[in-house]
Amino acid sequence: MLAVSKLPFVSGLRELISAKDMKHRLGFLLQKSDSCDYSSSQGKKEKISSSQRLSQEEVRKWADSLENLIHHDRGLAAFRAFLKSEYSEENIEFWVSCEEYKKTKSPAKLSPKARKIYDEFISVQATKEVNLDSCTREKTSHNMLEPTLSCFDEAQRKIFTLMEKDSYRRFLKSPYYLDLVSPPGAGCGPENCKRNHAHSLDCNSNIISQCA
C-alpha cells in the first residue's frame, strides 16, 4: 500500500525533471556568432544548417507575441517545457492538435481525428481537459455532429487567449526564457566567451534533434 501511494509523486517528479532537462538542452542551441567556423569528421550529425541555429535575435522576437513564440519550433519546445514544469501542458497540446487537424486533407479522416481531439481535451471525461466556458464547449460539442476543418476554431482561439494572458506572461519571466535571451556568461571576457561558444557548438549536434 505504501509503494502504491507514492506512484503519483514519483511520476510527477519524473515529469518535472524531464521539463527541466529540456530547458537546459534548449540553452545549448543559442549561437553567439554566425562567423565561427565549425568543422568535424563525425558525419551528418555535425552538419547543422543555419535554419537549425537559434540566435539571440530570434529569441527576443518571442517576447513580441505568443504567436511568434509558438510558431517557432524552438520557441514552442521551450514553452511546452515551461508548461510541463507547471503541470499545465494540456493547453498548448490542444492548440497544436488543432493546428495539425486543420491540415487534414482527407474528408474521411476528419470525423475520427475530431473525435480523438474532443475526447482528449473537451469532453467532461477528457484526460487533458482544457478550460473552456460552457457556451464554447456546447458549440464545439455540436460541431462534432458534422466535423469540418474549422470545428475547433472558436475553442482554439479561447485557449490561445487564455495562454496569452496567463502562462505566456509567466514564461517570459521564467528561467525557461530568461536563460535563453540572457544565457550565463553573456558578460564574460573574450577568452571565456570563445570557450563557451565552442562548448555550445560541440553540444549542438547531439541535442538539436532531441529538442525539435
Disulfide bonds with the S-S distance in Angstrom:
none
